[in-house]
Amino acid sequence: MSQVSASPGDSPVSPVQAGRSPRDEAPQFVLPLVVRIERAAPPARTDALETAARAVLVLLGDERAHGDGEWAEAVRDWQDARIRKVVRRARGAEWRRAEALPGITVTGKSAQVRVFPPIPLDGWPKDLAKLQVSGTELDDPEPPVAADPAQPVLWLNPELEMSAGKAMAQAGHGAQLAWWALSDAERAAWRDAGYALTVRTAAPTDWPRLTDGRLPVVRDAGFTEIAPGSCTVAADHPALR
């Protein structure tokens, strides 16, 4: 399974892609996500992670991303190469310009994330290319409540420290791995439920069980922030247990 990157230099990696593969030879694309961070009212960290994950699912389930849809070819090209995601941040006029570009805005309790159809790695629209990538830091005003086991949960590795932007990209890819693992009927049910999910940091004692091979797990290429091959997210969907 292909993995995710959170900044322009990152390259996805997985156990079956440790060496060169046809995915490396294909033209490379990236899925852009932009999080709205206003100075006076930044989103809560956990809500931003959950909103980013749902934004990826919303795009994957959108009719424009399938068949003869206007985004379908870009999505196919992106998924045929190494999967990449880049999270940038915007506020004020930057956000308004980002919203004017083709994409989908997903709103959480405090967060807004806009996801765009995949673009060539070196083909960023100027209004997105100028947005900042690194240094996206957010906090939770209060500790998140316990995860509902009846809903999909994206479990973060408790031993890793990641910036909010990096963690958003990782959560988005965890959601995508879960999506790929589901049947059409299970995807439809998730879509009908509004792509309900939670993102939580796993307890250290639970992490070995979550990464024992039964659930989809994201492994990072390690070009930014963390070591190559690090397991970042375990995608725990009720249909996959």
ABEGO torsion letter per residue (X at the ends): XBBBBABAABBBBBAAAABBBAAAABBBBBBBBBBBBBAABBBBAAAAAAAAAAAAAAAAABAAABEABAAAAAAAAAAABBBBBBBBBBBEAAAAAAAABBEBBBBBAABBBBBBBBBBAAABBAAAAABBABGBBBBBABBBBBBBAABBBBBBBAABBBBAAAAAAAAAAAAAAAAAABBAAAAAAAAAAGGBBBBBBBBAAAAAAAAAGABBBBBBAGABGBBBGBBABBBBBAAAX
